[in-house]
Amino acid sequence: MSITADGASRVAVDETDVCTPHLACHLIDREEAERLAGMLKAIADPTRLQILRLIEGSPTGEACVCDLAECLPFRQPTISHHLKVMSEAGLLSRERRGTWAWYSVNHEGLRRVREILRPADD
């Protein structure tokens, strides 16, 4: 610590503790960042994580709302809402068969989520 001419005390700061020299500012495109943030928001809900795991663990790799309603403490409209959010975010694929829609994990969407969580130097 040192004293300035006006009598104030001053703490010496090692500049290496303050800034990251030569920071590479490699930003992802803003539109892509917004898409990825939407995916993370969609998967951040506990019920949606449960649904994703149920579908992923299904013997056929897919499920319809009626199947999921047997496992979850929610009615079909609530489950359908969660499925819609995850489908719109690119985490699930949807296929219409008769009166029911069948959902499967969109592995490309899941890969993108995993890439977000991987350190940049990998």
N, C-alpha and C positions, 0 to 999 in steps of 0.2 A: 504494500500500500504506500502511496506517496501523497504529498500535500501539494495542491496547486497554488498559484500565486494569490488567489483570492481566499485561501484558507480551507477550501473544500478538500475532502479526502477523495482519493482516486485509487481504484483497485486496478492493478495491471492485469490485462486479459490476454491470454495466449490465443492468438488468432486462429490457431488450428482447432481450438475448441469451439469456435463460433461459426465458421463457414466450412463448406465442403469445397476445397479447391478443385477446379476443373470438372465440375458437375456436368455430366452429359445430359442435356435437356432433350431427351428423346421421348416426346409426348406421343401418346396414341391420338388418333384423330378424334375430335370432340364428339362427332356423331357415333363413332364406335364406342367411345367411353360411355355415352348415354345408353347405348344398347346393352353393353355389359353390365352397367349399373342396374338396368331393368331386370336382367337375368338374376343378379344377386338379390335384388329385392324380392323377386318371385320365389326364390329358393330359401329365403331367410325366415319364412313362416314355419313354425313347428308342424302344423297339419300338412303343409305341402311337402315337407321333408318326409313325413310318414307316408304320404301317398306315393311319392317318388320311390321310396324304398319298397313299398308293397308291389308296385308295378315292376320295378327292376327285379324283384325276387320271385315274381310269378313264374310258374313252370313254363308258360308260353311266352313270357316277356311282355305280356300285355294284359289289360284289364278293362272292364267297362264299369260304369258308375254303379250298377247293381252289385257287382262283385265287391267293390270298395266299400259300399254301404254296409255290407256284412261285417267288415273289420273295424270300421270307424264309428264313433258315437255321434255321427252327424246324419242329417237327412240328405237325400239325393240332391236337392237344389244347392245346398252348401258345398257338397263335394264337387258338383258340376262347376260351381264358381271357381273353386281352387284349380280344377283341371283346365278351365279356360285361361286363367291367369298364367299357368305354367306353359300351356300351348302357345299363347301369344308371345311369351318370353323366349320361345324356342327350346324349351326343356323337354317337352313332350310332343309326340306326333299323334295325330288324330285320324282315325279311319271310320267312316260311317258304314255300318252294316245293318240294313233293315231299320228298325226303330232305335237301335242303340249305336253309340259311338264307342269305339275301342281306342284305348290310349296305350302308347308304348314310349319308352325313353328315347328321346332324340339324342343319340350318342355324339353327334357333332356339337350340339348345344352344351352337353355335359363336358365335352372336351374343352370347349371355350371357357367354361367356369373353372376347370382345373388349371388352365393356362393362367388365368387371372391370379390364382393362388400360388403359383410357382414363382420362386424368386427370379428376377430379371436376368441373372447371370447364368441360369441353367441352359 
